[in-house]
Amino acid sequence: MTAASPPVEIKICGLTEVEAVDAAVAAGAHWLGAVFFPSSPRAVDAAWAAELFDALPDEVGTVGLFVDPDDSLLDQVLTHVRLDLIQLHGHETPARVETIRLEFGVPVMKAVGIAGPTDLEVARGYADHADRLLLDAKPPPGASRPGGNATAFNWSVLAGWTAPLPWMLAGGLTPETVGAAIRATGAPGVDVSSGVERDRGVKDPALIDRFCAAVRAAEGR
């Protein structure tokens, strides 16, 4: 990565506390994410998400994570919360992704679980329907959540892959591993949740700062 390359985008997901939001902004995160999936230990309601995202700098984008949402949930959240990006982390089909994108007028990032090359073909199927892709690790057997499980996939799967859309890398990233992940994959963006937590569902401002610093170090900045 050269000095002229654009910075790797950093997304801190699953935020639940103002202290962590402030830390993410101070550390230079580009995207802040709130989870609207009740089974997640990081779930928040629309009213609290609106408080968390209140008065953010213009350069920081907001993301709402949903899992197979119906229109009523999307309506409820978007009535209260300004979202710059909808993240769909369930079994949404390309057609459903496009419907949400057009109906609600908000760009959509589709998360796809990756375990092998065939999953990258699944991701390619969203090329004409989503605005971005998130490549995450497939959840382990018996997992109750499609993401946020602190597991990584084999990054070598991405060797030679040409992304059809802007994309981010997720899955088990931590301050200790994110640099290697960027160097191995060339990811233009990284997404972290459990890797910057001191307890399940509770972000650690110091870990957020270390994560963002590790991304910048991997860029050579």
C-alpha positions as MATLAB code, in Angstrom:
seq = 'MTAASPPVEIKICGLTEVEAVDAAVAAGAHWLGAVFFPSSPRAVDAAWAAELFDALPDEVGTVGLFVDPDDSLLDQVLTHVRLDLIQLHGHETPARVETIRLEFGVPVMKAVGIAGPTDLEVARGYADHADRLLLDAKPPPGASRPGGNATAFNWSVLAGWTAPLPWMLAGGLTPETVGAAIRATGAPGVDVSSGVERDRGVKDPALIDRFCAAVRAAEGR';
ca = [
       0.000    0.000    0.000;
       1.453    3.337   -1.007;
       1.174    6.745    0.569;
      -1.133    7.774   -2.281;
      -3.615    4.978   -1.619;
      -6.922    5.966   -0.045;
      -7.125    5.207    3.670;
      -8.601    1.890    4.721;
     -12.118    2.560    5.963;
     -12.761    1.578    9.568;
     -16.172    0.555   10.834;
     -16.813    0.024   14.542;
     -20.029   -1.975   14.861;
     -22.298   -2.899   17.739;
     -21.928    0.347   19.649;
     -24.086    0.674   22.747;
     -22.468    3.424   24.840;
     -21.709    7.096   24.262;
     -18.206    6.605   25.652;
     -17.414    4.087   22.909;
     -18.914    6.309   20.209;
     -16.731    9.190   21.351;
     -13.670    6.930   21.360;
     -14.396    5.686   17.836;
     -14.755    9.236   16.510;
     -11.578   10.354   18.259;
      -9.660    7.378   16.865;
     -10.671    8.202   13.307;
     -13.326    5.596   12.520;
     -15.211    6.286    9.299;
     -18.368    4.325   10.123;
     -20.251    3.691   13.374;
     -22.708    0.820   13.534;
     -25.752    0.063   15.672;
     -27.357   -3.382   15.775;
     -31.120   -3.743   15.399;
     -31.263   -7.515   15.909;
     -32.779   -8.572   19.243;
     -30.721  -11.782   19.558;
     -27.480   -9.827   19.627;
     -25.893   -8.802   22.937;
     -25.209   -5.499   21.177;
     -28.821   -4.784   20.202;
     -30.198   -1.287   20.743;
     -33.554    0.292   20.044;
     -34.132    3.157   17.654;
     -34.467    5.800   20.374;
     -31.127    4.946   21.952;
     -29.403    4.663   18.572;
     -30.597    8.186   17.803;
     -28.954    9.365   21.024;
     -25.725    7.530   20.221;
     -25.529    9.029   16.749;
     -26.554   12.542   17.752;
     -24.229   15.347   16.636;
     -21.626   13.182   14.916;
     -19.111   14.924   12.661;
     -20.247   15.068    9.040;
     -17.399   12.817    7.918;
     -18.520    9.922   10.152;
     -21.159    7.674    8.600;
     -23.856    5.773   10.469;
     -24.792    2.154    9.804;
     -27.786    0.135   10.937;
     -27.321   -3.636   11.049;
     -30.448   -5.687   10.373;
     -31.085   -9.401    9.979;
     -33.900  -10.279    7.558;
     -35.845   -7.139    8.546;
     -39.417   -6.536    7.522;
     -40.498   -3.137    6.253;
     -42.082   -2.174    9.560;
     -38.795   -2.506   11.449;
     -36.934   -0.516    8.818;
     -39.642    2.148    8.919;
     -39.484    2.341   12.702;
     -35.722    2.724   12.841;
     -35.400    5.133    9.935;
     -38.102    7.340   11.417;
     -35.889    7.924   14.456;
     -32.319    7.419   13.236;
     -30.371    9.010   10.415;
     -28.648    6.109    8.695;
     -26.126    6.556    5.909;
     -25.946    2.829    5.232;
     -28.194   -0.182    5.854;
     -26.274   -3.396    6.562;
     -28.202   -6.587    5.808;
     -26.728   -9.543    7.643;
     -29.342  -12.245    7.118;
     -30.535  -14.410    4.247;
     -31.763  -11.495    2.145;
     -31.920  -12.346   -1.550;
     -30.531  -10.001   -4.206;
     -34.119   -9.029   -5.049;
     -34.906   -8.184   -1.410;
     -31.707   -6.163   -1.121;
     -32.641   -4.114   -4.161;
     -36.195   -3.612   -2.915;
     -34.946   -2.216    0.411;
     -32.400   -0.042   -1.327;
     -34.988    1.508   -3.625;
     -37.909    1.690   -1.204;
     -36.028    3.363    1.633;
     -33.567    5.409   -0.404;
     -30.549    4.411    1.684;
     -27.458    2.622    0.309;
     -27.226   -1.048    1.304;
     -24.234   -3.167    2.297;
     -24.911   -6.906    2.058;
     -22.981   -9.180    4.380;
     -22.012  -12.580    2.992;
     -20.578  -15.402    5.081;
     -17.355  -16.746    3.581;
     -15.873  -20.189    4.028;
     -14.710  -21.042    0.502;
     -14.623  -19.942   -3.149;
     -18.282  -20.781   -3.773;
     -19.268  -18.161   -1.207;
     -17.456  -15.522   -3.232;
     -19.703  -16.401   -6.158;
     -22.690  -15.860   -3.879;
     -21.268  -12.434   -3.035;
     -20.884  -11.657   -6.741;
     -24.605  -12.296   -7.185;
     -25.332   -9.069   -5.297;
     -23.240   -6.922   -7.651;
     -26.207   -5.284   -9.389;
     -28.381   -5.013   -6.286;
     -26.272   -3.734   -3.364;
     -23.950   -0.759   -2.978;
     -21.309   -2.531   -0.911;
     -20.332   -5.988    0.289;
     -19.189   -7.132    3.718;
     -17.217  -10.376    3.686;
     -17.615  -12.011    7.085;
     -16.823  -15.445    8.464;
     -19.623  -17.973    8.230;
     -21.062  -18.494   11.705;
     -19.897  -21.632   13.501;
     -22.338  -24.552   13.859;
     -25.029  -23.808   16.434;
     -24.417  -20.056   16.446;
     -27.509  -17.956   17.149;
     -26.173  -14.926   15.282;
     -24.979  -14.536   11.679;
     -22.054  -12.327   12.738;
     -20.191  -10.975   15.741;
     -18.956  -14.445   16.660;
     -15.238  -13.555   16.956;
     -14.246  -15.997   14.211;
     -12.193  -15.360   11.081;
     -12.215  -17.121    7.749;
      -9.167  -18.208    5.758;
      -8.100  -14.993    4.038;
      -6.242  -16.942    1.333;
      -9.673  -17.628   -0.206;
      -9.570  -14.045   -1.466;
      -6.363  -14.527   -3.469;
      -7.011  -13.430   -7.043;
     -10.593  -12.378   -6.307;
     -11.789   -9.188   -7.948;
     -14.510   -7.484   -5.949;
     -17.570   -6.389   -7.942;
     -18.392   -3.664   -5.416;
     -16.663   -1.656   -2.705;
     -16.201   -4.038    0.203;
     -15.146   -4.488    3.790;
     -13.531   -7.379    5.626;
     -14.988   -8.674    8.897;
     -14.736  -11.727   11.092;
     -12.588  -12.089   14.184;
     -10.518   -8.956   13.606;
      -8.643   -7.543   16.595;
      -5.960   -4.901   17.151;
      -3.434   -7.746   16.926;
      -4.697   -9.292   13.673;
      -6.105   -6.446   11.595;
      -2.753   -5.384   10.168;
      -2.046   -8.872    8.861;
      -5.584   -9.060    7.483;
      -5.144   -5.844    5.493;
      -1.781   -6.917    4.132;
      -3.067  -10.387    3.205;
      -6.294   -9.305    1.513;
      -5.831   -5.718    0.389;
      -9.187   -4.972    2.000;
     -10.256   -1.358    1.407;
     -12.269   -1.430    4.637;
     -12.404   -3.367    7.904;
     -15.280   -3.957   10.308;
     -14.833   -4.859   13.972;
     -17.218   -5.565   16.824;
     -16.264   -8.242   19.364;
     -12.554   -7.627   18.748;
     -12.710   -4.289   20.581;
     -14.802   -5.417   23.561;
     -13.733   -5.806   27.167;
     -16.857   -7.811   27.940;
     -19.429   -9.362   25.674;
     -21.302   -6.495   24.067;
     -19.302   -3.775   25.860;
     -16.749   -1.834   23.833;
     -13.384   -0.834   25.292;
     -12.277    2.662   24.219;
      -8.617    1.685   24.564;
      -9.089   -1.296   22.247;
     -10.915    0.884   19.726;
      -7.973    3.276   19.721;
      -5.484    0.407   19.321;
      -7.499   -1.104   16.490;
      -7.596    2.133   14.523;
      -3.890    2.720   15.163;
      -3.107   -0.791   13.878;
      -5.020   -0.070   10.671;
      -3.047    3.112   10.112;
       0.226    1.296   10.805;
      -0.663   -1.355    8.218;
      -1.215    1.425    5.686;
       2.167    2.884    6.454;
       0.573    6.112    7.659;
];
